[in-house]
Amino acid sequence: MLQIKDALSLKDFYRVLFENTKIQVASETLETLERSFSFLNEFSKNKVIYGVNTGFGPMAQYKIKDKDRIQLQYNLIRSHASGSGKPMETLQVKALMLARLNTLSLGKSGVHKSVAEVMQQLINKNITPLIFEHGGVGASGDLVQLAHLALVLIGEGEVFHKGRRRETKEVFSEENISPINIEIREGLALMNGTSAMTGIGIVNIIYAKRLLNWSVFCSSAINEIVQAYDDHLSEELNSAKKHLGQQKIAEKMRNHLKDSKLTRDRNEHLYNDTADKNTYFKEKVQEYYSLRCVPQILGPVYDTIEHTAKILIEEVNSANDNPIIDVENEHVYHGGNFHGDYVALEMDKLKLVITKLSMLAERQLNYLLNNKLNDILPPFVNLGKLGLNFGLQGAQFTAVSTTAENQTLSNPMYIHSIPNNNDNQDIVSMGTNAANITKTVIDNAFEVLSVEIITIIQALRYLDFGDKLSQKTNEVLIEMNKIIPEIKEDFPMYKINAEVKEYLKNNEVY
């Protein structure tokens, strides 16, 4: 059971999202919410406070009568539940809910405690609000996406439950859930925030970490396949550069290859009198960059993922609402903590490095498939009859096409602000768009790596290194032999591609 009372970590999100750990809003947190709610209820009397007794956005110039204040919140929720496009995946929506619950639990929003209680039930019962990918511009928060969450919390809209899309009121009735109480500003507090982009972003980080480890695996296995020199992974060489990510990647690869009998020591082959007498070396003195420069290429990926995780966890543990309720100082502050630039920038950075990772995978794949480059494998690692059979020729097209899509998708959203809302929102973050596009880039990269893994397995079968392989490469070879058949005769590859992709997405290699 995860208690909602202190700052959440990435590990906490992993437990709830991937291990289905239940959550419990701590009694101290409920007391904090009650104090904040009571303070705002009293403080707002005889004062003009945005979104409590005024309209919203450009309509804030209009004072709302006391008798209409509750209807105001309902009107806001219903009018902004206007998303379109594909429904967000249930995993991302669950992350969104946990992120929103956490920030509201800080007591900076003045919501009724029923908001936390109902959200706890939705998360624990895996009742997922229908929220669409398109809608939010990422300033004034993820208004449209979070309006769909709020719509469900008031007992309206639709949800996904036990694999079916259904009316919220029907599921609430079956599960004995009562809608939240709308009292002061529950609608605005739910909607004013960065929880959609942050929830999607946290899932992106978890998958990006897994993807990076699989890329390290592929790079290590290819070094075995080509029997590369090992000094490009040495601690001595990589510590000559001060970047932590480069050193971490090199260390991971050294650990992977520590018991391999295939990588070579330069001292034994080139640093001796016999080698010095040669005038031409058939074997390359240095490997291609896609093999030799992996720590330098994946190092920035590692560093970016780590920094992005830090920023998003800071965001999820922040009050990203407006206005901010300060019980301690007995004041209400108006500003723009709902602005998503921090998350938008990190998502753009993340998709850039993941695209570079997919480009590295595509180049490594090309090296394995091109017999004129590697000089050890048949064309397209074709284990059938050359000319009659095609090996992995078709699969390469998919990897190249998908890598090219990633390159195009990696144009930044952070700088694509469009003024809207009668120019009240005259500069916005587009953070949820950035997070959704990054999700696509990560998913695409898994597709590229799935083709690379299939090719590596084919190459290992052809070369038949036996006990010379490292233990880690051999472990994965054994697992992949259960999924990937020996490809001699041609057959449609799409089902194998999909199965390998799902394996990579759902399993850790290190």
N, C-alpha and C positions, 0 to 999 in steps of 0.2 A: 504494500500500500504506500503510495506516494502522498505525503502531506503537503498541501498547498499553504505554505506559511513563510518560507524563506525563498531566496533566489533560486530559480530553476537552472539546471545545467543541461548541456547537450546530452549527457548520459540519462538525465531524467526524461527528456523527450524520447530518447531511444527506448527506454523501458515502457513508456505508455504507448508509443506508436508501434513498436516491433515485438514487444513481449506482452502487450495487452495488460500491463500493470494497472490496477485500479487506483483512483485518486480519492483523497479525502480533504475537503476544505477544513482546515484546522479551526477549532473553537476560537482561538486567538484571532484568526483572520476574520471570522464572522463578527467578532466584537469590534474589530477595526472598521469593518464595513458599516456596522450600526452607528458607530461614533461619527463617521464621515457623513452618513445619510442624515442623522439627526442634526448635525451642525449645519449642513447645507439647507435643510428644511427651515431652520430658524434664521440663518443668516440671510436667506433670500427674501425675507419679508421686508417690504418697503425699499428694495434695491432693484436695480436693473442688472440682471445677470444673463449673459448670452445663453440662449437655448433653454433657459428655465422659464423666463417670462418675456422672451423676444422671439421673433421669427428666426430663420436660419439663413446663413450666407448673406446674400444681398437683401434678404427680407428681414435682417436683424434690426432695421430701422423701425420696425413695427412692434409696438408693445402688445403683448398678449394678455387678455383678461384672465384673472385667476380661475374662473370657471372653465376656461378653455385649455388650461395648461396640460392636462392629461391627454386631451384629444390631440394637442400639438405633437406629442411624442408618437402617438399612433399614426398621425398623418405623415410624419417624417419617415417612419419605418416603411409604411406601405408605399409611399411615393417613390422611394429610392430602391425598392426591391425590383430593379429594372435591368438586371444583368442579362447577358446573352452568350451565345457560343456554347462550347462544351461544358458540361458539369465538371466542377473540380473533382479530382479523385478523392475517395474517402480518407485516405491516409493524410493528404494535405489539409482536408477540412478538419480532421481531428487535431492536427497540429495547430491550425488556426484557432480552434476553440480553446485549446490548452494555453496558447499564447494570450488570448483575450481574457480568459479567466484569471491568469496570473497578473496581468497589468491592472485589471479592475480590483484585484485583491489587495493591492497596495493601499487602498483607501483614499486615492487621490481623485476619485470620480463621483462620489456621492450617490452611488446606486444602492437600491434596496438589496438586502442580503439574499432575497429570493433569486436574483440573477445568478449568483454563485451556486446556489443550491440546485437550480435547474440545469445549469451547465455541467455540474458534476454528474448528474444523472445521465445526461446525453452522452458524455464521454464514457462513463462506465458501462452503459448499456449499448454502446456502439450504434447510437442513433445519429445519423449524419445529415445535417441540413443540406438541402439542395442549394448549392451556390455555384454560380457560373464564372467561368474564367474571365470573361470580358465585362468591363464596367468601371472599375476604379481607376482614378488617375494618380492616386498615391499622395494626395495632399487634401487636408480635411480628413485625412486617413483614407482607408479603403472603403469609402462610404457605401458603394453599391454592393460589394461582396458582404460587408458586415451587416448591411440592411437585410440581406437574405438570412443571415444568422439570427438577427433580432426578430425577423418575421416568424421564424420557427419558435423562438422563445416566448412569443405572445400567443402561440398556439395556432398559427396560420401557416400558409405555405406548404412545402413538401419536404419529405425526408427520405433517405435511404435506410431501410431497416431489414436485416436478414436477407439481403440481396435483392430487395424489391423497392421500387420508388412508389411512395404512398403519401396520402394526405396526412399532414402533421396531427390534426385533431384525432384521427383514427388511431394512430400509434400512441399518442398521449393517453387516450382512453384505455387502450389495452395495457399499457405499462404503468397506469395510475400516476401520471405526471400532470401536475397543474402548471399552467402558464405562469410566467413571472408577474410580479406586481409592477405596474407602471405608476410611479408616484411623483417624481420630480423631473428627472432628466435621463431615465433609463434608456430611451431610444437613442439620444445623442451620445451618451456615454458608451453604448455598445458600438456605435458606428464610427465615432471619431477616434481613429487609431490605425496603427500600422500592422495589425495582427494577421491580415491575409498575406501580405508580402513576406512577413516574418515567418509565419507558419510554413508557407511554401519553401521559403529560403532555408529553414532548418532541415526540412526533408532533403532539399538539394545538397546540403552540406554532408548529411549522413551518406547519401548515395555517392557523392563526389569522393569522399574518403575511401569508400569501398572500390570505386572505379580506379582511383590512383593505385591502390594496392594490386589490383589485377594488371594494371599497366606495368608496374614494377615486376610482377611475375613474368609477363610476356617478355619483357626486356631481358630478364635474367635467363629465361629458357632459351632465347635466341642466342645469347652469348655462349651457351652450351652447344647449341646446334652448330654454330660456326667455329667452335673451339677458339674463342677470342682470347687475346692476351688479357690478363687480369689487372694490369697496373692502372688502367683508367678508372678502376673502382677502389683503388687503394686509399687508405686513410691519409697517407702522406700527401698524395696528389690533391685530394679533395679538401683537406684541412688548409691547404695553401690559399684557398678562397674562404672568406669568412661567413658565407651564407649558410644558415642553419639547414635550410631545406635541401641544398645540395649535399651536405654532409649526411643528413638523415637518409636520403635516397641511396647514396653510395653504401651506407651501412646496411640498409635493408637488402641490397643486392649481394653484398659480401656474406651476410648471414644466410641468404638463400643458397649461395654457391660454395659455401665453406667446405662441403663434403663432396663437391663435384670432382670427377677425375677427367673432365673434358677441357676446362679453361686452362690456359697455358701461362707459364712463367716466362717472361721475356728473357730472364737471365739464362735459361736453358736453351733458348732458340736463337737469340739475336745478339746477346752480349757474350760472345765467345769468339775465339780465333777462327773457327771454321766459317762462321757466318761472315766474319769480316773479310774473307777472301772472295766472297761472291760479288759479281758485278750486276746481277739481276735477281730479284726475288719474286718467284711466281706467286707466293702467298703475300697478301698485303701486310706491310709493316705496321700499318694502323688501320683499324676498321672504319667503315663508313660512319658518319656522324650519328645516324639513327641507332647505332650500337654503342659507339664510343662516348657520346655526349649525353647519355641518359640522365646522369645526376644533374648536369647543367640545364637540361630541358625540363625534367620533372621536379627539380628543386623549387623553381618559382611556383609550380602548381601546388606543391606541399605548403609553401609559405603563405600563398594566397588563401588556400582552404583554411589554414589555421587562423589567419587574421580575420577572414570573413566570419568564421565561427565565433570569434571573440566579439565582433561588432554586433552580430545578431543576438547573441546571448545578452549582451548589454541592453539591446533594444527590447527584448522580451521581458527583461526585469525592470524596465523603465515605465514611467507614467507617460504614455503617448496619447494623451487625451487633451481636450480643450473645452472649457477652462479647467484649470487644475485646482482642486479643493485642498487647502492647507489647514488642517484642523489645528495643528500645533500653534501656528501663527494667527489663526482665526481670520483667514483671508481667502479670497478667490482670485486667482490670477488668470488673465486672458493672454493667450499667445498662440504658438503654433507647434506644440510638441507632436502633433499628428503628422507633421511633414516627413515624408519617407526618403529623403535624399541619402541618408546613411545606408539604408538597405538597398536602394536602387543602385548606388555606386558599387556596393559589394557584389550584387548580383551580376552587374556588367563585368566586373573583374573576374568573377568566378567563371562566367561563360567563356571569357577570353582564354583562360588557362585550360579549361576543359576542351575547348576547340583545339588548342595546341597539342593537348594530349592525344586527341583523335587523329591529328595530323601525324604525330609521331607513330601511332599505331599503323596508319595507312602506309607510311614509308617503310616500316619494318615488314609489313605484309608484302609490299611490292618487292622488297629484297628477297624474301623467301620464294615468291612466285616467279621471279625472273632468274632463270638458270644462268643467264649470261653474267649476272651480278654475283650470285652466290657460288656458282661453279661446283655445287655438291648435290643439288636436288634436281629432279626432272622438271621440265616446264610446268608451271602451275601446280607443282607437287602432284603431278598426275601419276597415280599408281596403276592406271589401266594401260591401254594401248595408245601410244602417241598418234595423234591424227584422228583416230576413231573416237577416243574418249577425251574429255575436256578438263578433268580434275576440278580445280577451284577457279577456273577462268570466269565463270558466271558470277560466283560469289564476290570476286574482286570488284566487279562493276558496282555492286551494292555498297561495298565499303567506300569506294571512291565517291559515289554519288552522295552518300550520307555525310561524308567528311566535307564535301563542297557545300552542302546545306548548312552545316555548322559554321563554316566560314562566313556565309552570308548572314546567318542569324546573329553573329557576334558583333554586329554594329550596335553601338550603345543606345539604350533607352534613356539613360540618365540625362542626356542633353536634348531629349525630344519633348520638351515641355510645350504644351499648347494651352494658351489662356482660355478659360471657360468660366461658367458660373457668373455671367455678366461681368467678367473681368475681376470678380472678387478673388477667384483662384487664378491669379495672373502668372504664376510660375509654380509648376507642380513637378513631382518626382517621377511619375510613371513607374513606381516601384513594383507594383503587382505585375504589370506587363513584363518588366525586367525579370522578375522571379519566374513567371510562367515560361518565358523564352529560355531561360537558363535550365529549367526543368526539361524542356525539349532537347536542348543541346546535350545534357547529361544522358538522356535516354538514347539519343543518337549515338553517343560515344560508346555506350554499351553494345550497340549493334555493330559498330566497327570492330570493337574488341572481340565480339563473338566470332566474327570471320577470322580474325587473327588467331584466336585460340584453336579454332578448327584446323587452320593451316599448320599451326605448331604441332598439333597432335598427328596430323598426316606426315609431317616431316620426321617426327620422332619414330613413327612406325617404319618409315622408309629407311632411316639410318640405323635403327635397332641398336642403340648404344648399350643396352642391358644395364649392368650394375655400375656403369660409369656415370650415369645420371645422378644429380643431387637428389637427396631424399624428398625435398619439396617438389621438384619437378615431377618425380616419379609418383608422388601422392596424387597430384592433379591428373597425371596421365591415367592412373588407375580409375579415378572418378569419371574422367571424360570418356574413357573407353566404354562406360556404361551408357553414355548418351550419343556419342558420335560413332557411327559405323565406319568401317574401313571403306574409303571411297575409291573403288576401282571402276565399277560399272556406273554410268551416269543415272542419276535419279533427281527428282525435285528436292532442292536443298532448304526450302523455306521453313519447313517444320523443324529441321535440325537447328537452323539459325535461331529460331524463336526459343527453342528449348535451352540452347546454350546461353542465350541472352538472359533468360529467366534464372538460370543457375548462377550466372555472374552477379545479377542484381540481388540475389537472396542468400548468397554465401560469402563468407569472409575467407580470404586466402592466407592472410597473416593474422 
